[in-house]
Amino acid sequence: QVQLVESGGGLVQPGGSLRLSCVAFASSFRIDFMGWYRQPLGKQRDVVAVISNSGGSINYADSVKGRFTISRDNTKNTGYLQMNSLKPEDTAVYYCYAVVSGRIYWGQGTQVTVSS
């Protein structure tokens, strides 16, 4: 079993920045793809960004390209989502996920609110 623990959410003004972190346990398992989804209140969950194990393959949703950066540090079993130039429409619960041996594991979610 793999457990993911998220942190870094909060309240920011439009144009501000946040960095989300996702720590994966147990570290002895190889984690393939990692990524982030988000779910605005009352809406469906949509993919935000995905990164491969080596970091050589990265994909972003069109809505966040140029503003968000996904990365990972395999020595710490941690994934990151750096969010810049935040907009009110970025407000959502953000969930990290990891793919291990073909199974998908989810973090608990962290609230990101962008508001004046």
C-alpha positions in Angstrom: 0.0 0.0 0.0 1.1 3.6 -0.8 0.0 6.5 1.2 0.3 10.1 -0.1 0.3 13.1 2.3 -0.3 16.6 0.8 0.4 20.0 2.1 0.8 23.6 1.0 -2.8 24.8 0.2 -4.2 28.0 1.5 -5.8 31.4 0.7 -4.0 33.7 -1.8 -4.9 36.8 -3.7 -5.1 36.8 -7.5 -1.6 36.9 -9.0 -0.1 35.2 -6.0 1.7 31.9 -5.7 1.6 28.6 -3.7 3.6 25.4 -3.7 1.9 22.1 -3.1 3.9 19.1 -1.8 3.0 15.4 -1.9 5.0 12.9 0.1 4.7 9.3 -0.8 5.0 6.3 1.7 6.5 3.7 1.7 9.6 4.9 -0.1 10.8 1.3 -1.0 8.2 1.1 -3.8 8.9 2.5 -7.3 6.6 5.3 -8.1 5.9 5.6 -11.8 3.8 8.6 -12.8 2.9 11.3 -10.3 0.5 14.1 -10.8 -2.2 16.4 -9.7 -6.0 16.7 -10.2 -8.2 19.5 -8.9 -11.9 19.6 -8.1 -13.7 23.0 -7.9 -16.7 23.1 -5.6 -19.7 21.4 -7.2 -17.7 20.4 -10.3 -15.9 17.3 -11.6 -12.3 16.4 -10.9 -9.9 17.4 -13.8 -6.3 16.6 -14.4 -3.8 19.5 -13.8 -0.3 18.0 -14.5 1.5 14.7 -14.8 5.2 13.8 -14.5 7.0 10.6 -15.2 9.4 8.8 -12.8 12.5 10.4 -14.4 10.9 13.8 -15.0 11.5 13.3 -18.7 7.8 13.5 -19.6 5.6 16.3 -18.3 2.1 17.3 -19.4 -0.1 20.2 -18.3 -3.7 21.1 -18.7 -4.1 24.0 -21.2 -5.6 26.2 -18.4 -2.4 26.1 -16.3 0.4 26.1 -19.0 2.9 28.8 -18.4 1.8 29.3 -14.8 2.2 26.0 -13.0 5.3 23.8 -12.8 5.2 20.2 -11.7 8.4 18.5 -10.4 9.5 15.6 -8.2 12.4 14.7 -6.0 12.8 11.0 -6.0 15.4 11.1 -3.2 12.7 12.4 -0.9 9.7 10.6 -2.6 8.1 14.0 -2.9 6.2 15.6 -5.7 5.6 19.3 -6.1 3.2 21.7 -7.9 4.4 25.3 -8.0 1.5 27.6 -8.9 2.2 31.1 -10.0 -0.1 33.9 -11.3 -3.0 32.3 -9.6 -6.5 33.1 -10.8 -9.9 32.8 -9.1 -10.8 30.0 -11.4 -7.9 28.0 -9.9 -9.9 27.7 -6.7 -10.4 24.0 -6.0 -9.4 21.1 -3.8 -6.1 19.7 -5.2 -5.4 16.0 -5.1 -2.0 14.4 -5.8 -1.8 10.9 -7.1 0.8 8.3 -7.8 0.9 5.2 -10.0 2.6 2.2 -8.5 2.6 -1.2 -10.3 -0.5 -0.1 -12.3 -2.5 1.0 -9.2 -3.5 4.6 -8.5 -3.2 6.1 -5.1 -4.6 9.4 -4.0 -3.6 12.1 -1.5 -6.2 13.5 1.0 -6.6 16.7 -0.9 -5.7 20.3 0.0 -7.8 23.4 -0.5 -6.5 26.2 -2.7 -8.6 29.4 -2.6 -7.8 32.4 -4.8 -9.8 35.5 -3.9 -9.5 39.2 -3.2 
